[in-house]
Amino acid sequence: MNKKIVIIFTVLLIIILVGGYCIINYFKGQEETTIEEYTPEEEITEEQNRQTIVSLYFLEKDTKELAPEARLVDIKEIINQPYDKLVNMLIEGPKNEKYEKLIPDNTKLNQTYKENDTVYLDFSSEFLNYNKEDIQVKENMINSLVKTLTQLTEINSIKILIDGQENEAFAEVYRLEQKES
């Protein structure tokens, strides 16, 4: 009987020692992994640090609906004259082939300025060279400008001028419906 107790006691002691050794090694391994530092493969450059993403709204060729095209822009380019930069990017047109340009060719942006929460967009007369028989063309142009510019928190509406003057085709102040108070 004594031999059985000694054998059982010895087996239990070996199990406790082996188990304790395994547990200690497991926790040592845990400590080592939390101490390791993550090193990125590539450092973020100063130029990458200065970039932001903006959405420009163009007409999707397949669905004929407005859709955003994301563009990476240097903050320095957009910080001083954000309205000019965004509108000129719309005038240039999309980079993606599945979208189509909405603002008529040869349109120039004469100037932009902000009054209260409205940005005034003064275009050259070429802005009027859109297909006037299709009312959706005009609506898409306006909505493209409104959706693009009202991303900026200080802007809630736009007013379109032609060569510094109000034009009866664009007499309204246009707002994004969901931003209206």
Backbone as JSON Lines, residues from 0, in Angstrom:
{"i":0,"aa":"M","n":[0.82,-1.18,0.0],"ca":[0.0,0.0,0.0],"c":[0.88,1.26,0.0]}
{"i":1,"aa":"N","n":[1.96,1.21,0.77],"ca":[2.88,2.32,0.82],"c":[3.51,2.62,-0.53]}
{"i":2,"aa":"K","n":[3.83,1.55,-1.27],"ca":[4.43,1.72,-2.6],"c":[3.47,2.42,-3.55]}
{"i":3,"aa":"K","n":[2.19,2.05,-3.46],"ca":[1.18,2.68,-4.34],"c":[1.08,4.18,-4.04]}
{"i":4,"aa":"I","n":[1.09,4.55,-2.78],"ca":[0.98,5.97,-2.41],"c":[2.22,6.73,-2.89]}
{"i":5,"aa":"V","n":[3.38,6.13,-2.73],"ca":[4.62,6.77,-3.18],"c":[4.6,6.94,-4.7]}
{"i":6,"aa":"I","n":[4.17,5.93,-5.42],"ca":[4.11,6.01,-6.9],"c":[3.1,7.08,-7.32]}
{"i":7,"aa":"I","n":[1.93,7.09,-6.72],"ca":[0.9,8.09,-7.05],"c":[1.43,9.48,-6.71]}
{"i":8,"aa":"F","n":[2.04,9.63,-5.54],"ca":[2.6,10.92,-5.14],"c":[3.68,11.37,-6.12]}
{"i":9,"aa":"T","n":[4.55,10.46,-6.56],"ca":[5.62,10.76,-7.51],"c":[5.04,11.17,-8.86]}
{"i":10,"aa":"V","n":[4.04,10.44,-9.34],"ca":[3.41,10.77,-10.62],"c":[2.76,12.15,-10.55]}
{"i":11,"aa":"L","n":[2.04,12.42,-9.46],"ca":[1.41,13.74,-9.28],"c":[2.46,14.84,-9.24]}
{"i":12,"aa":"L","n":[3.56,14.6,-8.54],"ca":[4.64,15.59,-8.45],"c":[5.23,15.87,-9.83]}
{"i":13,"aa":"I","n":[5.45,14.81,-10.61],"ca":[5.99,14.98,-11.98],"c":[4.99,15.76,-12.83]}
{"i":14,"aa":"I","n":[3.7,15.46,-12.75],"ca":[2.67,16.17,-13.52],"c":[2.64,17.64,-13.12]}
{"i":15,"aa":"I","n":[2.7,17.92,-11.82],"ca":[2.69,19.31,-11.34],"c":[3.93,20.05,-11.82]}
{"i":16,"aa":"L","n":[5.09,19.43,-11.74],"ca":[6.32,20.08,-12.18],"c":[6.33,20.35,-13.69]}
{"i":17,"aa":"V","n":[5.95,19.35,-14.46],"ca":[5.9,19.51,-15.92],"c":[4.85,20.56,-16.3]}
{"i":18,"aa":"G","n":[3.67,20.48,-15.65],"ca":[2.61,21.46,-15.92],"c":[3.04,22.87,-15.56]}
{"i":19,"aa":"G","n":[3.69,22.99,-14.38],"ca":[4.18,24.31,-13.95],"c":[5.23,24.85,-14.91]}
{"i":20,"aa":"Y","n":[6.13,23.99,-15.36],"ca":[7.16,24.4,-16.32],"c":[6.51,24.89,-17.62]}
{"i":21,"aa":"C","n":[5.53,24.16,-18.12],"ca":[4.83,24.55,-19.37],"c":[4.09,25.88,-19.2]}
{"i":22,"aa":"I","n":[3.42,26.06,-18.07],"ca":[2.69,27.31,-17.81],"c":[3.65,28.49,-17.73]}
{"i":23,"aa":"I","n":[4.76,28.31,-17.02],"ca":[5.75,29.4,-16.92],"c":[6.29,29.76,-18.29]}
{"i":24,"aa":"N","n":[6.65,28.77,-19.1],"ca":[7.15,29.05,-20.46],"c":[6.09,29.72,-21.32]}
{"i":25,"aa":"Y","n":[4.83,29.33,-21.17],"ca":[3.74,29.94,-21.95],"c":[3.65,31.43,-21.62]}
{"i":26,"aa":"F","n":[3.66,31.77,-20.34],"ca":[3.55,33.17,-19.95],"c":[4.79,33.97,-20.31]}
{"i":27,"aa":"K","n":[5.96,33.33,-20.27],"ca":[7.18,34.01,-20.72],"c":[7.07,34.36,-22.2]}
{"i":28,"aa":"G","n":[6.54,33.46,-22.98],"ca":[6.35,33.69,-24.42],"c":[5.37,34.82,-24.67]}
{"i":29,"aa":"Q","n":[4.33,34.92,-23.84],"ca":[3.35,36.0,-23.96],"c":[4.0,37.35,-23.73]}
{"i":30,"aa":"E","n":[4.84,37.43,-22.7],"ca":[5.52,38.69,-22.39],"c":[6.4,39.14,-23.55]}
{"i":31,"aa":"E","n":[7.11,38.19,-24.15],"ca":[8.02,38.53,-25.24],"c":[7.27,39.1,-26.44]}
{"i":32,"aa":"T","n":[6.1,38.55,-26.76],"ca":[5.39,39.05,-27.94],"c":[4.81,40.43,-27.7]}
{"i":33,"aa":"T","n":[4.44,40.75,-26.49],"ca":[3.89,42.08,-26.24],"c":[4.99,43.14,-26.2]}
{"i":34,"aa":"I","n":[6.21,42.74,-25.95],"ca":[7.31,43.68,-25.9],"c":[7.77,44.06,-27.31]}
{"i":35,"aa":"E","n":[7.63,43.15,-28.26],"ca":[8.1,43.42,-29.61],"c":[7.41,44.63,-30.21]}
{"i":36,"aa":"E","n":[8.15,45.42,-30.94],"ca":[7.62,46.61,-31.56],"c":[7.35,46.35,-33.03]}
{"i":37,"aa":"Y","n":[6.24,46.91,-33.54],"ca":[5.91,46.77,-34.96],"c":[6.72,47.79,-35.75]}
{"i":38,"aa":"T","n":[7.4,47.32,-36.76],"ca":[8.16,48.21,-37.62],"c":[7.53,48.17,-39.01]}
{"i":39,"aa":"P","n":[7.01,49.32,-39.49],"ca":[6.4,49.32,-40.82],"c":[7.44,49.04,-41.9]}
{"i":40,"aa":"E","n":[6.97,48.44,-42.99],"ca":[7.89,48.15,-44.09],"c":[8.4,49.43,-44.75]}
{"i":41,"aa":"E","n":[7.55,50.45,-44.74],"ca":[7.92,51.7,-45.41],"c":[7.53,52.86,-44.5]}
{"i":42,"aa":"E","n":[8.41,53.81,-44.37],"ca":[8.1,54.99,-43.57],"c":[7.12,55.87,-44.33]}
{"i":43,"aa":"I","n":[6.23,56.54,-43.61],"ca":[5.29,57.47,-44.23],"c":[6.06,58.75,-44.51]}
{"i":44,"aa":"T","n":[6.04,59.16,-45.76],"ca":[6.79,60.36,-46.15],"c":[6.02,61.61,-45.74]}
{"i":45,"aa":"E","n":[6.72,62.71,-45.71],"ca":[6.1,64.0,-45.4],"c":[5.02,64.31,-46.43]}
{"i":46,"aa":"E","n":[5.27,63.96,-47.68],"ca":[4.3,64.22,-48.75],"c":[3.03,63.41,-48.55]}
{"i":47,"aa":"Q","n":[3.15,62.14,-48.17],"ca":[1.98,61.31,-47.92],"c":[1.2,61.82,-46.72]}
{"i":48,"aa":"N","n":[1.89,62.38,-45.78],"ca":[1.26,62.9,-44.57],"c":[0.41,64.13,-44.86]}
{"i":49,"aa":"R","n":[0.68,64.83,-45.96],"ca":[-0.02,66.07,-46.3],"c":[-1.19,65.83,-47.24]}
{"i":50,"aa":"Q","n":[-1.57,64.6,-47.51],"ca":[-2.61,64.34,-48.49],"c":[-3.94,64.02,-47.82]}
{"i":51,"aa":"T","n":[-5.01,64.36,-48.54],"ca":[-6.36,64.05,-48.08],"c":[-7.17,63.54,-49.26]}
{"i":52,"aa":"I","n":[-8.27,62.9,-48.96],"ca":[-9.13,62.37,-50.02],"c":[-10.36,63.26,-50.15]}
{"i":53,"aa":"V","n":[-10.69,63.64,-51.37],"ca":[-11.92,64.39,-51.65],"c":[-12.77,63.57,-52.61]}
{"i":54,"aa":"S","n":[-14.07,63.81,-52.58],"ca":[-14.98,63.14,-53.5],"c":[-15.49,64.15,-54.52]}
{"i":55,"aa":"L","n":[-15.36,63.8,-55.79],"ca":[-15.88,64.61,-56.87],"c":[-17.03,63.82,-57.49]}
{"i":56,"aa":"Y","n":[-18.13,64.49,-57.78],"ca":[-19.31,63.78,-58.28],"c":[-19.42,63.92,-59.8]}
{"i":57,"aa":"F","n":[-19.44,62.76,-60.46],"ca":[-19.58,62.69,-61.91],"c":[-20.73,61.76,-62.25]}
{"i":58,"aa":"L","n":[-21.12,61.75,-63.51],"ca":[-22.19,60.88,-63.98],"c":[-21.62,59.52,-64.31]}
{"i":59,"aa":"E","n":[-22.21,58.49,-63.71],"ca":[-21.77,57.13,-64.02],"c":[-22.39,56.74,-65.35]}
{"i":60,"aa":"K","n":[-21.56,56.28,-66.29],"ca":[-22.03,55.98,-67.65],"c":[-23.1,54.91,-67.69]}
{"i":61,"aa":"D","n":[-22.95,53.85,-66.88],"ca":[-23.89,52.73,-66.92],"c":[-25.24,53.08,-66.3]}
{"i":62,"aa":"T","n":[-25.22,53.65,-65.11],"ca":[-26.47,53.89,-64.37],"c":[-27.08,55.26,-64.65]}
{"i":63,"aa":"K","n":[-26.28,56.17,-65.21],"ca":[-26.7,57.56,-65.45],"c":[-27.06,58.27,-64.14]}
{"i":64,"aa":"E","n":[-26.41,57.86,-63.06],"ca":[-26.6,58.47,-61.74],"c":[-25.29,59.13,-61.32]}
{"i":65,"aa":"L","n":[-25.41,60.13,-60.44],"ca":[-24.2,60.76,-59.91],"c":[-23.53,59.8,-58.94]}
{"i":66,"aa":"A","n":[-22.22,59.73,-59.05],"ca":[-21.45,58.86,-58.17],"c":[-20.13,59.56,-57.82]}
{"i":67,"aa":"P","n":[-19.63,59.31,-56.62],"ca":[-18.38,59.97,-56.21],"c":[-17.16,59.27,-56.78]}
{"i":68,"aa":"E","n":[-16.2,60.08,-57.18],"ca":[-14.89,59.57,-57.56],"c":[-13.91,60.15,-56.53]}
{"i":69,"aa":"A","n":[-13.23,59.28,-55.81],"ca":[-12.29,59.72,-54.78],"c":[-10.98,60.15,-55.42]}
{"i":70,"aa":"R","n":[-10.46,61.26,-54.94],"ca":[-9.16,61.76,-55.41],"c":[-8.29,62.1,-54.22]}
{"i":71,"aa":"L","n":[-7.02,61.77,-54.34],"ca":[-6.03,62.11,-53.33],"c":[-5.45,63.47,-53.71]}
{"i":72,"aa":"V","n":[-5.53,64.42,-52.78],"ca":[-5.1,65.8,-53.07],"c":[-4.15,66.26,-51.97]}
{"i":73,"aa":"D","n":[-3.12,66.99,-52.37],"ca":[-2.2,67.58,-51.41],"c":[-2.94,68.69,-50.66]}
{"i":74,"aa":"I","n":[-2.85,68.66,-49.35],"ca":[-3.55,69.65,-48.51],"c":[-3.14,71.08,-48.89]}
{"i":75,"aa":"K","n":[-1.87,71.27,-49.24],"ca":[-1.41,72.62,-49.6],"c":[-2.16,73.17,-50.8]}
{"i":76,"aa":"E","n":[-2.54,72.29,-51.73],"ca":[-3.25,72.73,-52.93],"c":[-4.69,73.15,-52.61]}
{"i":77,"aa":"I","n":[-5.27,72.57,-51.6],"ca":[-6.69,72.78,-51.34],"c":[-6.96,73.73,-50.17]}
{"i":78,"aa":"I","n":[-5.97,73.99,-49.35],"ca":[-6.23,74.76,-48.13],"c":[-6.53,76.23,-48.39]}
{"i":79,"aa":"N","n":[-5.84,76.86,-49.33],"ca":[-6.03,78.29,-49.56],"c":[-7.29,78.61,-50.38]}
{"i":80,"aa":"Q","n":[-7.54,77.84,-51.42],"ca":[-8.7,78.09,-52.27],"c":[-9.41,76.76,-52.57]}
{"i":81,"aa":"P","n":[-10.08,76.22,-51.56],"ca":[-10.68,74.89,-51.75],"c":[-11.77,74.86,-52.81]}
{"i":82,"aa":"Y","n":[-12.56,75.92,-52.91],"ca":[-13.68,75.93,-53.87],"c":[-13.13,75.94,-55.3]}
{"i":83,"aa":"D","n":[-12.12,76.78,-55.54],"ca":[-11.5,76.83,-56.87],"c":[-10.94,75.46,-57.25]}
{"i":84,"aa":"K","n":[-10.21,74.85,-56.32],"ca":[-9.56,73.57,-56.61],"c":[-10.59,72.49,-56.93]}
{"i":85,"aa":"L","n":[-11.62,72.37,-56.11],"ca":[-12.63,71.34,-56.34],"c":[-13.39,71.54,-57.64]}
{"i":86,"aa":"V","n":[-13.79,72.79,-57.92],"ca":[-14.54,73.07,-59.16],"c":[-13.65,72.84,-60.37]}
{"i":87,"aa":"N","n":[-12.41,73.25,-60.32],"ca":[-11.5,73.03,-61.45],"c":[-11.26,71.54,-61.69]}
{"i":88,"aa":"M","n":[-11.26,70.76,-60.63],"ca":[-11.12,69.31,-60.8],"c":[-12.38,68.74,-61.49]}
{"i":89,"aa":"L","n":[-13.55,69.29,-61.16],"ca":[-14.79,68.87,-61.85],"c":[-14.75,69.26,-63.32]}
{"i":90,"aa":"I","n":[-14.24,70.46,-63.6],"ca":[-14.14,70.93,-64.99],"c":[-13.21,70.03,-65.79]}
{"i":91,"aa":"E","n":[-12.1,69.61,-65.18],"ca":[-11.14,68.72,-65.86],"c":[-11.78,67.39,-66.21]}
{"i":92,"aa":"G","n":[-12.7,66.93,-65.36],"ca":[-13.38,65.67,-65.63],"c":[-12.81,64.53,-64.83]}
{"i":93,"aa":"P","n":[-13.46,63.37,-64.95],"ca":[-13.06,62.2,-64.15],"c":[-11.79,61.55,-64.67]}
{"i":94,"aa":"K","n":[-11.11,60.84,-63.78],"ca":[-9.94,60.04,-64.16],"c":[-10.39,58.63,-64.54]}
{"i":95,"aa":"N","n":[-11.5,58.18,-63.95],"ca":[-12.02,56.84,-64.18],"c":[-12.9,56.84,-65.43]}
{"i":96,"aa":"E","n":[-12.69,55.87,-66.3],"ca":[-13.41,55.8,-67.58],"c":[-14.89,55.48,-67.42]}
{"i":97,"aa":"K","n":[-15.3,54.97,-66.26],"ca":[-16.72,54.62,-66.11],"c":[-17.58,55.84,-65.77]}
{"i":98,"aa":"Y","n":[-16.94,57.01,-65.6],"ca":[-17.67,58.25,-65.33],"c":[-17.54,59.19,-66.52]}
{"i":99,"aa":"E","n":[-18.51,60.11,-66.62],"ca":[-18.39,61.11,-67.68],"c":[-18.46,62.52,-67.1]}
{"i":100,"aa":"K","n":[-17.82,63.41,-67.79],"ca":[-17.73,64.81,-67.4],"c":[-19.09,65.47,-67.57]}
{"i":101,"aa":"L","n":[-19.43,66.36,-66.64],"ca":[-20.73,67.03,-66.7],"c":[-20.63,68.49,-67.16]}
{"i":102,"aa":"I","n":[-19.57,69.16,-66.79],"ca":[-19.43,70.58,-67.12],"c":[-18.96,70.7,-68.57]}
{"i":103,"aa":"P","n":[-19.63,71.56,-69.36],"ca":[-19.3,71.67,-70.78],"c":[-17.82,72.02,-71.05]}
{"i":104,"aa":"D","n":[-17.32,71.53,-72.19],"ca":[-15.94,71.81,-72.6],"c":[-15.69,73.3,-72.69]}
{"i":105,"aa":"N","n":[-14.44,73.68,-72.44],"ca":[-13.94,75.05,-72.51],"c":[-14.5,75.98,-71.44]}
{"i":106,"aa":"T","n":[-15.26,75.45,-70.5],"ca":[-15.76,76.27,-69.38],"c":[-14.59,76.66,-68.5]}
{"i":107,"aa":"K","n":[-14.57,77.9,-68.1],"ca":[-13.54,78.4,-67.2],"c":[-14.22,78.88,-65.91]}
{"i":108,"aa":"L","n":[-13.54,78.72,-64.82],"ca":[-14.02,79.25,-63.54],"c":[-13.36,80.62,-63.37]}
{"i":109,"aa":"N","n":[-14.16,81.68,-63.46],"ca":[-13.62,83.03,-63.33],"c":[-13.19,83.32,-61.9]}
{"i":110,"aa":"Q","n":[-14.06,83.0,-60.95],"ca":[-13.74,83.2,-59.54],"c":[-14.75,82.48,-58.66]}
{"i":111,"aa":"T","n":[-14.37,82.32,-57.4],"ca":[-15.29,81.81,-56.39],"c":[-15.15,82.7,-55.17]}
{"i":112,"aa":"Y","n":[-16.24,82.85,-54.44],"ca":[-16.18,83.53,-53.16],"c":[-17.31,83.03,-52.29]}
{"i":113,"aa":"K","n":[-17.14,83.21,-50.99],"ca":[-18.1,82.69,-50.02],"c":[-18.77,83.84,-49.3]}
{"i":114,"aa":"E","n":[-20.09,83.74,-49.18],"ca":[-20.86,84.66,-48.34],"c":[-21.74,83.8,-47.46]}
{"i":115,"aa":"N","n":[-21.57,83.96,-46.15],"ca":[-22.26,83.13,-45.16],"c":[-21.94,81.67,-45.44]}
{"i":116,"aa":"D","n":[-22.96,80.84,-45.69],"ca":[-22.7,79.42,-45.96],"c":[-22.9,79.08,-47.44]}
{"i":117,"aa":"T","n":[-22.88,80.11,-48.3],"ca":[-23.07,79.91,-49.74],"c":[-21.77,80.25,-50.48]}
{"i":118,"aa":"V","n":[-21.38,79.38,-51.4],"ca":[-20.23,79.67,-52.25],"c":[-20.76,80.11,-53.62]}
{"i":119,"aa":"Y","n":[-20.26,81.24,-54.11],"ca":[-20.64,81.77,-55.41],"c":[-19.62,81.28,-56.43]}
{"i":120,"aa":"L","n":[-20.13,80.7,-57.51],"ca":[-19.29,80.17,-58.57],"c":[-19.53,80.99,-59.82]}
{"i":121,"aa":"D","n":[-18.52,81.71,-60.25],"ca":[-18.64,82.56,-61.44],"c":[-17.94,81.85,-62.6]}
{"i":122,"aa":"F","n":[-18.77,81.34,-63.54],"ca":[-18.26,80.6,-64.69],"c":[-18.24,81.47,-65.94]}
{"i":123,"aa":"S","n":[-17.42,81.07,-66.91],"ca":[-17.44,81.71,-68.23],"c":[-18.72,81.29,-68.94]}
{"i":124,"aa":"S","n":[-19.04,81.97,-70.02],"ca":[-20.3,81.72,-70.75],"c":[-20.38,80.31,-71.34]}
{"i":125,"aa":"E","n":[-19.25,79.63,-71.49],"ca":[-19.25,78.26,-72.02],"c":[-20.02,77.3,-71.11]}
{"i":126,"aa":"F","n":[-20.21,77.69,-69.86],"ca":[-20.98,76.86,-68.92],"c":[-22.42,76.65,-69.43]}
{"i":127,"aa":"L","n":[-22.9,77.59,-70.25],"ca":[-24.27,77.51,-70.78],"c":[-24.38,76.59,-72.0]}
{"i":128,"aa":"N","n":[-23.27,76.0,-72.44],"ca":[-23.27,75.14,-73.63],"c":[-23.65,73.69,-73.31]}
{"i":129,"aa":"Y","n":[-24.63,73.5,-72.48],"ca":[-25.1,72.14,-72.17],"c":[-26.36,71.86,-72.99]}
{"i":130,"aa":"N","n":[-26.76,70.62,-73.05],"ca":[-27.94,70.21,-73.81],"c":[-29.2,70.69,-73.08]}
{"i":131,"aa":"K","n":[-29.76,71.81,-73.54],"ca":[-30.91,72.42,-72.86],"c":[-32.21,71.64,-73.09]}
{"i":132,"aa":"E","n":[-32.22,70.75,-74.06],"ca":[-33.42,69.95,-74.33],"c":[-33.62,68.86,-73.28]}
{"i":133,"aa":"D","n":[-32.55,68.46,-72.61],"ca":[-32.62,67.42,-71.59],"c":[-32.43,68.08,-70.22]}
{"i":134,"aa":"I","n":[-33.54,68.25,-69.49],"ca":[-33.49,68.92,-68.19],"c":[-32.59,68.2,-67.19]}
{"i":135,"aa":"Q","n":[-32.43,66.89,-67.37],"ca":[-31.59,66.1,-66.46],"c":[-30.12,66.51,-66.56]}
{"i":136,"aa":"V","n":[-29.68,66.96,-67.7],"ca":[-28.29,67.39,-67.88],"c":[-27.99,68.57,-66.95]}
{"i":137,"aa":"K","n":[-28.88,69.55,-66.94],"ca":[-28.71,70.72,-66.07],"c":[-28.75,70.29,-64.59]}
{"i":138,"aa":"E","n":[-29.72,69.45,-64.24],"ca":[-29.85,68.97,-62.86],"c":[-28.58,68.24,-62.42]}
{"i":139,"aa":"N","n":[-28.03,67.41,-63.29],"ca":[-26.8,66.68,-62.96],"c":[-25.63,67.62,-62.76]}
{"i":140,"aa":"M","n":[-25.52,68.66,-63.6],"ca":[-24.44,69.65,-63.43],"c":[-24.54,70.32,-62.06]}
{"i":141,"aa":"I","n":[-25.74,70.77,-61.73],"ca":[-25.96,71.47,-60.46],"c":[-25.67,70.52,-59.29]}
{"i":142,"aa":"N","n":[-26.24,69.32,-59.34],"ca":[-26.06,68.38,-58.23],"c":[-24.6,67.94,-58.07]}
{"i":143,"aa":"S","n":[-23.88,67.85,-59.17],"ca":[-22.46,67.52,-59.11],"c":[-21.71,68.6,-58.32]}
{"i":144,"aa":"L","n":[-21.99,69.86,-58.64],"ca":[-21.34,70.98,-57.94],"c":[-21.76,71.02,-56.47]}
{"i":145,"aa":"V","n":[-23.06,70.88,-56.22],"ca":[-23.57,70.96,-54.85],"c":[-22.99,69.84,-54.0]}
{"i":146,"aa":"K","n":[-23.06,68.61,-54.48],"ca":[-22.56,67.48,-53.68],"c":[-21.06,67.57,-53.44]}
{"i":147,"aa":"T","n":[-20.33,68.03,-54.43],"ca":[-18.88,68.15,-54.27],"c":[-18.53,69.24,-53.26]}
{"i":148,"aa":"L","n":[-19.16,70.39,-53.37],"ca":[-18.78,71.53,-52.52],"c":[-19.37,71.47,-51.12]}
{"i":149,"aa":"T","n":[-20.53,70.85,-50.94],"ca":[-21.11,70.82,-49.6],"c":[-20.45,69.76,-48.71]}
{"i":150,"aa":"Q","n":[-19.47,69.05,-49.23],"ca":[-18.64,68.19,-48.37],"c":[-17.88,69.05,-47.38]}
{"i":151,"aa":"L","n":[-17.59,70.27,-47.79],"ca":[-16.88,71.2,-46.91],"c":[-17.88,71.68,-45.87]}
{"i":152,"aa":"T","n":[-17.55,71.56,-44.62],"ca":[-18.51,71.81,-43.55],"c":[-19.06,73.24,-43.54]}
{"i":153,"aa":"E","n":[-18.31,74.19,-44.03],"ca":[-18.77,75.58,-43.99],"c":[-19.72,75.94,-45.14]}
{"i":154,"aa":"I","n":[-19.93,75.02,-46.07],"ca":[-20.77,75.28,-47.24],"c":[-22.07,74.48,-47.17]}
{"i":155,"aa":"N","n":[-23.2,75.17,-47.34],"ca":[-24.5,74.52,-47.39],"c":[-25.22,74.73,-48.71]}
{"i":156,"aa":"S","n":[-24.75,75.69,-49.51],"ca":[-25.42,75.95,-50.79],"c":[-24.45,76.61,-51.77]}
{"i":157,"aa":"I","n":[-24.87,76.62,-53.06],"ca":[-24.07,77.28,-54.1],"c":[-24.97,78.22,-54.91]}
{"i":158,"aa":"K","n":[-24.35,79.22,-55.48],"ca":[-25.02,80.15,-56.39],"c":[-24.14,80.24,-57.63]}
{"i":159,"aa":"I","n":[-24.77,80.04,-58.79],"ca":[-24.02,80.04,-60.05],"c":[-24.2,81.37,-60.77]}
{"i":160,"aa":"L","n":[-23.09,81.97,-61.15],"ca":[-23.08,83.21,-61.94],"c":[-22.4,82.91,-63.27]}
{"i":161,"aa":"I","n":[-22.76,83.69,-64.28],"ca":[-22.12,83.57,-65.59],"c":[-21.48,84.91,-65.9]}
{"i":162,"aa":"D","n":[-20.16,84.91,-66.05],"ca":[-19.38,86.13,-66.29],"c":[-19.76,87.25,-65.31]}
{"i":163,"aa":"G","n":[-19.88,86.88,-64.06],"ca":[-20.13,87.86,-62.99],"c":[-21.58,88.27,-62.83]}
{"i":164,"aa":"Q","n":[-22.47,87.76,-63.66],"ca":[-23.87,88.17,-63.63],"c":[-24.77,86.98,-63.31]}
{"i":165,"aa":"E","n":[-25.95,87.3,-62.73],"ca":[-26.94,86.25,-62.56],"c":[-27.48,85.89,-63.93]}
{"i":166,"aa":"N","n":[-27.83,84.63,-64.09],"ca":[-28.38,84.14,-65.35],"c":[-29.71,83.48,-65.03]}
{"i":167,"aa":"E","n":[-30.74,83.75,-65.84],"ca":[-32.06,83.21,-65.52],"c":[-32.1,81.69,-65.53]}
{"i":168,"aa":"A","n":[-31.22,81.05,-66.26],"ca":[-31.17,79.58,-66.27],"c":[-30.69,79.03,-64.93]}
{"i":169,"aa":"F","n":[-29.91,79.83,-64.2],"ca":[-29.37,79.4,-62.9],"c":[-29.66,80.46,-61.84]}
{"i":170,"aa":"A","n":[-30.9,80.87,-61.73],"ca":[-31.28,81.98,-60.85],"c":[-31.35,81.58,-59.37]}
{"i":171,"aa":"E","n":[-31.51,80.31,-59.09],"ca":[-31.69,79.87,-57.71],"c":[-30.38,79.76,-56.94]}
{"i":172,"aa":"V","n":[-30.55,79.63,-55.62],"ca":[-29.45,79.21,-54.75],"c":[-29.71,77.72,-54.53]}
{"i":173,"aa":"Y","n":[-28.75,76.9,-54.87],"ca":[-28.94,75.45,-54.82],"c":[-28.33,74.88,-53.55]}
{"i":174,"aa":"R","n":[-29.1,74.01,-52.88],"ca":[-28.63,73.36,-51.66],"c":[-28.8,71.85,-51.77]}
{"i":175,"aa":"L","n":[-28.05,71.19,-50.95],"ca":[-28.19,69.74,-50.83],"c":[-29.32,69.51,-49.85]}
{"i":176,"aa":"E","n":[-30.34,68.78,-50.26],"ca":[-31.55,68.62,-49.47],"c":[-31.27,68.15,-48.05]}
{"i":177,"aa":"Q","n":[-30.37,67.17,-47.86],"ca":[-30.13,66.64,-46.52],"c":[-29.37,67.62,-45.64]}
{"i":178,"aa":"K","n":[-28.72,68.66,-46.21],"ca":[-28.0,69.62,-45.39],"c":[-28.89,70.8,-44.99]}
{"i":179,"aa":"E","n":[-30.09,70.9,-45.61],"ca":[-30.98,72.01,-45.27],"c":[-31.42,71.9,-43.82]}
{"i":180,"aa":"S","n":[-31.58,73.05,-43.18],"ca":[-32.03,73.03,-41.79],"c":[-33.53,73.25,-41.71]}
